[in-house]
Protein backbone atom coordinates (compact mmCIF):
# COMPACT_ATOMS: atom_id res chain seq x y z
CA UNK A 1 0.00 0.00 0.00
CA UNK A 2 1.46 3.34 -1.01
CA UNK A 3 1.24 6.01 1.65
CA UNK A 4 2.22 8.91 -0.60
CA UNK A 5 -0.84 11.17 -0.78
CA UNK A 6 -0.59 13.52 -3.76
CA UNK A 7 -3.32 16.11 -4.20
CA UNK A 8 -4.21 18.56 -6.94
CA UNK A 9 -5.69 22.02 -6.42
CA UNK A 10 -7.42 23.17 -9.60
CA UNK A 11 -7.07 26.83 -10.64
CA UNK A 12 -9.31 28.90 -12.88
CA UNK A 13 -6.09 30.56 -14.13
CA UNK A 14 -2.47 29.46 -13.66
CA UNK A 15 -0.75 31.32 -10.82
CA UNK A 16 2.16 30.70 -8.47
CA UNK A 17 1.25 30.93 -4.78
CA UNK A 18 2.85 33.42 -2.42
CA UNK A 19 4.19 30.90 0.08
CA UNK A 20 4.84 33.57 2.73
CA UNK A 21 1.17 34.48 2.63
CA UNK A 22 0.22 30.81 2.73
CA UNK A 23 2.41 30.27 5.81
CA UNK A 24 0.84 33.27 7.56
CA UNK A 25 -2.68 31.97 6.93
CA UNK A 26 -1.67 28.46 7.94
CA UNK A 27 -0.36 29.76 11.28
CA UNK A 28 -3.59 31.69 11.85
CA UNK A 29 -5.81 28.70 11.01
CA UNK A 30 -3.70 26.15 12.89
CA UNK A 31 -1.68 27.92 15.60
CA UNK A 32 -0.67 24.55 17.04
CA UNK A 33 1.37 23.88 13.88
CA UNK A 34 4.83 25.47 13.74
CA UNK A 35 5.02 26.84 10.20
CA UNK A 36 7.65 28.60 8.10
CA UNK A 37 8.58 28.88 4.43
CA UNK A 38 11.55 26.68 3.57
CA UNK A 39 14.71 28.68 2.81
CA UNK A 40 18.34 28.16 1.77
CA UNK A 41 19.27 24.48 2.01
CA UNK A 42 15.66 23.33 2.38
CA UNK A 43 14.66 24.94 -0.89
CA UNK A 44 17.76 23.66 -2.66
CA UNK A 45 16.69 20.10 -1.87
CA UNK A 46 13.67 20.50 -4.14
CA UNK A 47 13.18 21.69 -7.67
CA UNK A 48 13.23 25.46 -8.08
CA UNK A 49 9.60 25.43 -9.29
CA UNK A 50 8.46 23.52 -6.17
CA UNK A 51 8.35 25.92 -3.18
CA UNK A 52 8.48 24.28 0.22
CA UNK A 53 6.68 25.06 3.42
CA UNK A 54 7.94 23.61 6.70
CA UNK A 55 5.26 22.44 9.11
CA UNK A 56 6.73 21.12 12.33
CA UNK A 57 9.22 18.45 11.28
CA UNK A 58 7.72 17.96 7.81
CA UNK A 59 8.22 19.65 4.47
CA UNK A 60 5.28 20.13 2.09
CA UNK A 61 5.96 20.80 -1.58
CA UNK A 62 3.64 22.97 -3.67
CA UNK A 63 4.35 22.86 -7.40
CA UNK A 64 2.54 25.24 -9.76
CA UNK A 65 1.57 23.77 -13.14
CA UNK A 66 0.20 26.01 -15.96
CA UNK A 67 -1.94 23.26 -17.46
CA UNK A 68 -5.17 21.35 -16.99
CA UNK A 69 -5.16 17.99 -15.25
CA UNK A 70 -5.98 14.94 -17.41
CA UNK A 71 -9.68 14.30 -17.97
CA UNK A 72 -11.26 11.66 -15.73
CA UNK A 73 -14.96 11.21 -16.48
CA UNK A 74 -15.48 8.77 -13.62
CA UNK A 75 -14.01 11.15 -11.04
CA UNK A 76 -16.28 14.02 -12.02
CA UNK A 77 -19.35 11.81 -12.37
CA UNK A 78 -18.84 10.64 -8.78
CA UNK A 79 -18.36 14.22 -7.61
CA UNK A 80 -21.54 15.38 -9.35
CA UNK A 81 -23.64 13.24 -7.00
CA UNK A 82 -23.10 15.75 -4.19
CA UNK A 83 -21.62 18.68 -6.14
CA UNK A 84 -23.69 19.36 -9.29
CA UNK A 85 -21.36 22.09 -10.55
CA UNK A 86 -18.30 19.84 -10.46
CA UNK A 87 -18.15 19.03 -14.18
CA UNK A 88 -18.41 22.68 -15.25
CA UNK A 89 -15.74 23.67 -12.73
CA UNK A 90 -13.44 20.94 -14.04
CA UNK A 91 -14.07 22.03 -17.62
CA UNK A 92 -13.11 25.64 -17.00
CA UNK A 93 -9.88 25.20 -14.99
CA UNK A 94 -6.63 26.18 -16.72
CA UNK A 95 -3.94 25.36 -14.16
CA UNK A 96 -3.30 23.39 -11.00
CA UNK A 97 -1.06 22.99 -7.96
CA UNK A 98 0.49 19.69 -6.90
CA UNK A 99 0.66 19.36 -3.12
CA UNK A 100 2.46 16.58 -1.27
CA UNK A 101 4.32 15.92 1.98
CA UNK A 102 7.94 15.06 1.21
CA UNK A 103 9.79 12.06 2.59
CA UNK A 104 9.63 8.29 2.56
CA UNK A 105 7.33 6.07 4.63
CA UNK A 106 4.85 8.79 5.50
CA UNK A 107 2.00 7.56 7.70
CA UNK A 108 -1.29 8.11 5.84
CA UNK A 109 -3.35 9.89 8.51
CA UNK A 110 -0.73 12.45 9.67
CA UNK A 111 0.17 13.09 6.02
CA UNK A 112 -3.51 13.57 5.14
CA UNK A 113 -4.06 15.99 8.02
CA UNK A 114 -1.05 18.11 7.07
CA UNK A 115 -1.78 18.13 3.34
CA UNK A 116 -5.40 19.07 4.03
CA UNK A 117 -4.36 21.99 6.23
CA UNK A 118 -1.90 23.33 3.64
CA UNK A 119 -4.50 23.07 0.87
CA UNK A 120 -6.96 24.99 3.05
CA UNK A 121 -4.40 27.78 3.45
CA UNK A 122 -3.71 27.83 -0.29
CA UNK A 123 -7.44 28.22 -1.00
CA UNK A 124 -7.73 30.98 1.62
CA UNK A 125 -4.98 33.00 -0.10
CA UNK A 126 -5.74 32.25 -3.75
CA UNK A 127 -9.14 33.19 -5.21
CA UNK A 128 -8.20 31.25 -8.36
CA UNK A 129 -8.66 27.91 -6.53
CA UNK A 130 -11.83 26.17 -7.69
CA UNK A 131 -11.56 22.48 -6.75
CA UNK A 132 -9.39 19.86 -5.07
CA UNK A 133 -8.71 16.35 -6.35
CA UNK A 134 -7.60 14.20 -3.44
CA UNK A 135 -5.13 11.41 -4.26
CA UNK A 136 -6.64 11.02 -7.73
CA UNK A 137 -9.87 9.54 -6.34
CA UNK A 138 -12.10 12.19 -4.72
CA UNK A 139 -13.07 15.66 -6.01
CA UNK A 140 -14.45 18.42 -3.78
CA UNK A 141 -15.22 22.11 -4.22
CA UNK A 142 -12.71 24.68 -2.99
CA UNK A 143 -15.44 26.18 -0.78
CA UNK A 144 -16.12 22.88 0.99
CA UNK A 145 -12.42 22.20 1.40
CA UNK A 146 -11.82 25.64 2.90
CA UNK A 147 -14.58 25.02 5.43
CA UNK A 148 -13.78 21.45 6.46
CA UNK A 149 -9.99 21.83 6.41
CA UNK A 150 -10.28 23.93 9.57
CA UNK A 151 -10.76 20.54 11.30
CA UNK A 152 -7.55 19.03 9.85
CA UNK A 153 -6.09 18.36 13.31
CA UNK A 154 -9.32 17.69 15.19
CA UNK A 155 -9.23 14.52 17.31
CA UNK A 156 -10.91 11.28 16.23
CA UNK A 157 -13.62 11.08 14.99
CA UNK A 158 -14.02 14.75 14.03
CA UNK A 159 -11.32 15.19 11.39
CA UNK A 160 -12.53 15.85 7.82
CA UNK A 161 -12.49 12.31 6.42
CA UNK A 162 -15.30 13.22 3.99
CA UNK A 163 -12.71 15.20 2.00
CA UNK A 164 -10.64 12.03 1.57
CA UNK A 165 -13.23 9.29 1.05
CA UNK A 166 -16.38 9.11 -1.11
CA UNK A 167 -19.33 6.95 -0.03
CA UNK A 168 -21.42 5.93 -3.04
CA UNK A 169 -24.82 4.19 -2.67
CA UNK A 170 -26.11 1.50 -5.04
CA UNK A 171 -28.98 -0.97 -5.38
CA UNK A 172 -28.32 -4.67 -4.86
CA UNK A 173 -30.41 -7.77 -5.61
CA UNK A 174 -31.59 -8.03 -2.02
CA UNK A 175 -31.69 -4.37 -1.01
CA UNK A 176 -29.23 -1.50 -1.05
CA UNK A 177 -25.51 -1.00 -0.61
CA UNK A 178 -22.70 1.52 -0.47
CA UNK A 179 -19.05 1.45 -1.48
CA UNK A 180 -16.19 3.73 -0.47
CA UNK A 181 -13.66 5.30 -2.83
CA UNK A 182 -10.41 6.50 -1.28
CA UNK A 183 -10.29 4.46 1.93
CA UNK A 184 -7.68 2.09 0.50
CA UNK A 185 -5.01 4.79 0.92
CA UNK A 186 -5.51 4.44 4.68
CA UNK A 187 -6.62 0.82 5.16
CA UNK A 188 -5.52 -1.07 2.04
CA UNK A 189 -9.13 -1.87 1.04
CA UNK A 190 -12.42 -0.15 0.33
CA UNK A 191 -15.67 -0.95 2.15
CA UNK A 192 -18.51 -2.58 0.22
CA UNK A 193 -21.58 -2.85 2.48
CA UNK A 194 -24.86 -4.50 1.45
CA UNK A 195 -28.04 -4.68 3.53
CA UNK A 196 -31.67 -5.68 3.29
CA UNK A 197 -32.52 -4.29 6.75
CA UNK A 198 -31.15 -0.76 6.99
CA UNK A 199 -32.52 2.43 5.45
CA UNK A 200 -30.21 4.34 3.13
CA UNK A 201 -29.44 7.13 5.65
CA UNK A 202 -28.65 4.54 8.33
CA UNK A 203 -26.47 2.57 5.91
CA UNK A 204 -24.50 5.67 4.93
CA UNK A 205 -24.06 6.51 8.62
CA UNK A 206 -22.77 2.98 9.32
CA UNK A 207 -20.29 3.10 6.44
CA UNK A 208 -19.15 6.58 7.44
CA UNK A 209 -18.55 5.48 11.02
CA UNK A 210 -16.61 2.40 9.92
CA UNK A 211 -14.63 4.51 7.43
CA UNK A 212 -13.52 6.97 10.10
CA UNK A 213 -12.61 4.09 12.42
CA UNK A 214 -10.44 2.45 9.75
CA UNK A 215 -8.82 5.76 8.79
CA UNK A 216 -7.82 6.15 12.44
CA UNK A 217 -6.79 2.57 13.23
CA UNK A 218 -6.02 0.91 9.88
CA UNK A 219 -7.54 -2.39 8.78
CA UNK A 220 -8.20 -3.74 12.29
CA UNK A 221 -11.42 -5.51 11.20
CA UNK A 222 -10.23 -8.99 10.25
CA UNK A 223 -11.51 -11.42 7.65
CA UNK A 224 -14.52 -13.19 9.20
CA UNK A 225 -15.07 -10.71 12.04
CA UNK A 226 -18.51 -9.58 13.17
CA UNK A 227 -19.27 -6.13 14.56
CA UNK A 228 -22.20 -3.94 15.61
CA UNK A 229 -23.63 -1.81 18.40
CA UNK A 230 -24.97 -4.77 20.41
CA UNK A 231 -26.03 -8.42 20.15
CA UNK A 232 -29.15 -7.48 18.17
CA UNK A 233 -27.20 -5.61 15.48
CA UNK A 234 -24.42 -7.73 14.05
CA UNK A 235 -22.70 -7.44 10.68
CA UNK A 236 -20.25 -9.84 9.11
CA UNK A 237 -17.07 -8.78 7.33
CA UNK A 238 -15.05 -10.64 4.71
CA UNK A 239 -11.98 -9.84 2.67
CA UNK A 240 -12.67 -10.36 -1.03
CA UNK A 241 -12.37 -8.86 -4.48
CA UNK A 242 -15.64 -7.14 -5.32
CA UNK A 243 -18.01 -8.91 -7.71
CA UNK A 244 -19.68 -5.60 -8.50
CA UNK A 245 -16.75 -3.20 -8.86
CA UNK A 246 -14.26 -4.86 -11.22
CA UNK A 247 -12.39 -6.92 -8.66
CA UNK A 248 -11.79 -4.01 -6.27
CA UNK A 249 -10.25 -5.32 -3.01
CA UNK A 250 -12.92 -4.70 -0.36
CA UNK A 251 -13.96 -5.35 3.19
CA UNK A 252 -17.34 -6.85 2.25
CA UNK A 253 -19.90 -6.25 5.00
CA UNK A 254 -23.45 -7.63 5.22
CA UNK A 255 -26.21 -7.96 7.80
CA UNK A 256 -26.54 -11.70 7.19
CA UNK A 257 -28.43 -11.54 3.92
CA UNK A 258 -25.39 -12.45 1.74
N, C-alpha and C positions, 0 to 999 in steps of 0.2 A: 504494500500500500504506500503510495507516494504521500508525503506530508508537506509537499511544496504547494502552497495555496497562492495561485497567481490570479489577480483580479484586473478587470478592465473598467476604466471610467470613461464613458462615451462623452464626447464634446460636440456641441453644435458647430464650433469652429476650432481649428487647431490653435493651441496656445500653450506656452510653457509656464508652469506654476511658479509663483514667487514662494520659494520654500521657507524664507524667513517669516512671511505672513502665515504660511501654513503652520509652522512651529508655534507661532504666537497664539493662533486659534486653538491648536491642539492642547497647549498648556491651559488655556482658559476653559476648554470643555472637559479636560481630564487632568486636573491639578495634581492628582496622585502619580502622574506619569512624568518622570524627568525627561524633558525634550530639548533638543538643540539640533541645529542644522550641521551636518557633517562638514568638516573643514580639513584642509591640508592633507595629511596622510589618508584620512578616511575617504575623502573624495577621490584621491588618486587610486584607490583600490577598485573603483568602479569606472565604467565608461564615462567620458566627459558629458555625454548627453543623458546621464542617469543620476540626477541629484539624489543625495542621501539625506535622510533625517534620522538622527539618533534618538531612540526612545528607550530609556533605561539602558540595558546592556545589549539592545538589539539595534540593527541598522535596517531601515526600510528604504528600498529604492523606488523612485518614481520616474519613469521614462516617458517622455512626451513623444507621441507618434502622429505626424500630420497625414493620417490616412484613416479610412474606415476599417472596421474589423470585418473579417470574412462573414458572409451571410450564413445564417443558421436558422432555417425556417422552423425547426422543431423548438428551438429555444424561445423564439418570439411567440410561437403559438401557445406554448405553456404559459408564458408571461401574460398573454392576453386574457387568460381566464380570470385574473384578479386585477389586471391593469390594461383596460381596453385601448389606451393610447400607445401601448408599447411598440406596435409595429410601425406606426407613423414616426415615433421618436427614433427608432432604429434606422428608418429610411432616411431621415434628415441629417444624421450626425456626419461630421466630416473629419473628425480626429479622435484620438483616445489617449489615455494614460495607462501605462502598465504599472501596477503596484504589487510589490512582493517583499516579504521579509527575507533578508539575506542570511545565508548560512546553511550548513548541512544538518540533517536530523532535527528539524524543527518539529516541536509537538503541535499537533493540529489545532487544539483549542486555544492555547496562548497565541499562536500565530494568527488565528482567525480574529481574536479579540483586537490585537494590535493593528492588523491590516484594516479592520472595520473602522477603528478609531481614526486612522490616518485618512482613509477615504472620506469619512465624515468631515474632517478638517479641510480637505481639498474642495469638497462641494461647498462648504461654508465660505470659502475664499474665491471661488471661481464660478461666476454665473453661467459660464458656458457648459458646465456639467449637466447632462440630461438623463443619464442612466448609468447603472453599474451592472456588469456581468461578473458574477461571482464564480471563480474557478471553472469557467466555461460551461456551467450547468444551470445557473439560476440568474434571471434578469429582474431587476427592481428599478423603480423610478428614483431619480436623485432626491426628490422630496421625501420619499419614504426612508431612504437611506440616511439622510440628514437627521431625521427625527429619531429613528431607532438606534442609530450609532451612538447616541448619547448614553446608551446602556451597555456599551462595549465591555466594560469591566464590572458590570453588575454581578452579584453572586448567583450561583445556581439557585433556582431555574430561570432567572429573570434576564439573562443575556439575550441578545437579539438573534436567536437561532433561525427565525423566519426569514432573515436575509440570506442565510446560507443553505437552507433546505426547502424545496418545494414539497407540498403534499397534494397529490392529484387524485381525485375520486374517480371511480369507474363502476360500471355495473358488472356483476358476475352472474353465473347461471343460477346460483342459489340466493342471491341478494345483492349486496353492494360491497365495494372495496376501496382501498386507497393505497397508493404507492408513493414512496419518497423519491426525490431526485436531489442528490447532493450529500446525503448522509454517509455515503461510502468513503468520503474523504476523512471522516472522523472515526468510522466504525468498520470499514472494510466491506460493508454490505448495505444495501437499501432495505427498507421495510416494505413488504407487501402484505396487507392485512385484509382478509375477507371475512364477512359476517352475514348471518341471516337473522340476527337478533337486534343489533344496534341500529339506531337512527343515524343518518348521515352526520349531523352535528356531533353526536356522541362519538362516532367512529373517528372523525377528524380530531376530536379532543384526545382520544386514546392514542392515536398515532403521534400527535404532537407531543404528548407527555412522554411517550416512549422514545421519540426522537431526541428530545432534550436530555433525557436520562443517558442515552447512548453517546451523545455528543460529550457529555460530562465524564462518563466512566469508560467509554469504549465498548466493545462488543462483549459485555459481561453476561448477556442472555445466551445460554448455551443451547446447542442442538438438542431438542427434545424437552427443554424446560417448559414449565407452565407458570403463568403469572396472573395477577389480578388483584382487585381490591380486597376480596375476602373469598371464603369457600364457595359462595354462590356465584361468583364471577371469575371464571377461570378461562384462560386462553392458552392454547398450545403454540409452540414456536419450533420451527424446523429450518435448518440450513438447506437451501436448494437453489438451483438455477430456475428462474421464473419461466413458467409455461406461457405466460401472457406477454411478457416483455423481453422477447428475443434473448432468452438465456441469461438475463441479468441476475447476478448473484444477490440473493435476498435472504432476509430473515422472514420466513413465511409464517404469518400468524393467523389463527382461526379461532372461532368460538366453539369448535367441535363439530362443525357442519361439513368440514373437508378433511 
